[in-house]
Amino acid sequence: MVIYYSGTGNSAHCAREAASALGDECISAFAYIKNGIAAEFSSARPWVFVSPTYGWRLPGVFADFIRSARLSGCREAYFVMTCGSEIGNAEKYLRELCREKHLAFRGVLQVVMPENYIALFSAPDAQEAERIIACSRPVLEAGIDLIRRGEPFPETRPGAVDRLKSGPVNRLFCRYIVRDGPFRAGDSCISCGKCAEVCPVNDIAISGGRPVWQGHCTHCMACISRCPVRAIEYGRSTRDKERYFLDK
Ligand SMILES: Cc1cc2nc3c(=O)[nH]c(=O)nc-3n(C[C@H](O)[C@H](O)[C@H](O)COP(=O)(O)O)c2cc1C
């Protein structure tokens, strides 16, 4: 069973591709996370968890979703992490998660997809995004082939810098960088509520027709990227930047 979490569509896309190639079910964790429901799934085939990389690790909300899910049947778990450049030492924490869940860790596949983190970086333009997605295809296909053959993904080979990034730097990142204070909706806001609808953690309340962020954002970039009138900015850092969302 393929289970995914996605803020701006990259991981949803990879999950659908994997599920279709494997002839397996594809389930989004979004509604479970948004509604605080502990999932209950059964599968005779390996679990394939697909997710973005946040701070060189699995997003905390997705790790918590897996932690609280009741997974019966197959005990093998593969992870596919989409990222803008690299996943660091994510593998260490995935192994720990698997130990907690009594799952056999079958490896993590790093799939470089277009960068979506416009609060800090820039997303590629449409043409460059197409090129990056085209380059990701053979990587994903090779991973799918290993799952199909029941073989593990190759081990990642993290160095000292990767260990730092996924360890102490990740903790600093979560504490000091992932803040929603700078989010604002400007006068072009049409009060459609799309931002609140797509927020996986219900961080957005609508007050006086405008979104108000509530302080428990995960920086997934869904609200700012999916606003139909580009009314949302993250301080000054997103002004004049491309928004990124993959809808296929
Ligand atoms: C909060 C946040 C943290 C991120 N951290 C990393 C990272 O550590 N390494 C990396 O290569 N990409 C990082 N990215 C980029 C995303 O992992 C990447 O664009 C991913 O494919 C987005 O997936 P999605 O469209 O399914 O949400 C980060 C993006 C966000 C929003």
The ligand as an SDF file (V2000), in Angstrom:
LIG
                    3D

 31 33  0  0  0  0  0  0  0  0999 V2000
    9.5740   23.1740    5.3140 C   0  0  0  0  0  0  0  0  0  0  0  0
   10.3690   22.6190    4.1680 C   0  0  0  0  0  0  0  0  0  0  0  0
   11.6070   22.0540    4.4070 C   0  0  0  0  0  0  0  0  0  0  0  0
   12.3500   21.5210    3.3510 C   0  0  0  0  0  0  0  0  0  0  0  0
   13.5380   20.9090    3.6150 N   0  0  0  0  0  0  0  0  0  0  0  0
   14.2350   20.3370    2.6160 C   0  0  0  0  0  0  0  0  0  0  0  0
   15.4610   19.6450    2.8880 C   0  0  0  0  0  0  0  0  0  0  0  0
   15.9000   19.5070    4.0150 O   0  0  0  0  0  0  0  0  0  0  0  0
   16.1480   19.1360    1.8410 N   0  0  0  0  0  0  0  0  0  0  0  0
   15.7090   19.2660    0.5480 C   0  0  0  0  0  0  0  0  0  0  0  0
   16.3920   18.8240   -0.3720 O   0  0  0  0  0  0  0  0  0  0  0  0
   14.5080   19.8450    0.2670 N   0  0  0  0  0  0  0  0  0  0  0  0
   13.7670   20.3830    1.2690 C   0  0  0  0  0  0  0  0  0  0  0  0
   12.5540   20.9760    0.9960 N   0  0  0  0  0  0  0  0  0  0  0  0
   11.9930   20.8920   -0.3780 C   0  0  0  0  0  0  0  0  0  0  0  0
   10.9040   19.8220   -0.4820 C   0  0  0  0  0  0  0  0  0  0  0  0
   11.2580   18.6700    0.2720 O   0  0  0  0  0  0  0  0  0  0  0  0
   10.6420   19.3840   -1.9300 C   0  0  0  0  0  0  0  0  0  0  0  0
   10.4030   20.4560   -2.7860 O   0  0  0  0  0  0  0  0  0  0  0  0
    9.4970   18.3800   -1.9620 C   0  0  0  0  0  0  0  0  0  0  0  0
    9.5230   17.6990   -3.1850 O   0  0  0  0  0  0  0  0  0  0  0  0
    8.1250   18.9970   -1.7690 C   0  0  0  0  0  0  0  0  0  0  0  0
    7.1760   17.9600   -1.7750 O   0  0  0  0  0  0  0  0  0  0  0  0
    5.6050   18.1730   -1.8530 P   0  0  0  0  0  0  0  0  0  0  0  0
    5.3480   18.9580   -3.1360 O   0  0  0  0  0  0  0  0  0  0  0  0
    5.0490   16.8080   -1.9120 O   0  0  0  0  0  0  0  0  0  0  0  0
    5.1850   18.9430   -0.6560 O   0  0  0  0  0  0  0  0  0  0  0  0
   11.8170   21.5510    2.0210 C   0  0  0  0  0  0  0  0  0  0  0  0
   10.5780   22.1470    1.7980 C   0  0  0  0  0  0  0  0  0  0  0  0
    9.8480   22.6650    2.8450 C   0  0  0  0  0  0  0  0  0  0  0  0
    8.5070   23.2780    2.5560 C   0  0  0  0  0  0  0  0  0  0  0  0
  1  2  1  0
  2  3  1  0
  2 30  2  0
  3  4  2  0
  4  5  1  0
  4 28  1  0
  5  6  2  0
  6  7  1  0
  6 13  1  0
  7  8  2  0
  7  9  1  0
  9 10  1  0
 10 11  2  0
 10 12  1  0
 12 13  2  0
 13 14  1  0
 14 15  1  0
 14 28  1  0
 15 16  1  0
 16 17  1  0
 16 18  1  0
 18 19  1  0
 18 20  1  0
 20 21  1  0
 20 22  1  0
 22 23  1  0
 23 24  1  0
 24 25  2  0
 24 26  1  0
 24 27  1  0
 28 29  2  0
 29 30  1  0
 30 31  1  0
M  END
$$$$
